[in-house]
């Protein structure tokens, strides 16, 4: 059950299946080492950067649409 939750959580944040497998491997103490931790950390940081970029793009798109709506509303009122 814990493995399934990790898989679902990984998919929800956009990790690839390979990245999810790395996370699952970290939960097996027999396979855990510093190199695996470093790989997982790097994957997580890359995903954070990608999501941050997407957030900036979404915010920009929302601002553009809000400005367009404001112009259209003003035009309709005149």
Secondary structure, DSSP 8 states (H G I E B T S, - for coil): -HHHHHHHHHHHTT--HHHHHHHHHHT-TTT--HHHHHHHHHHHHHHHHHHHHHHHHHHHHHHHHHHHHHHHHHHHH-
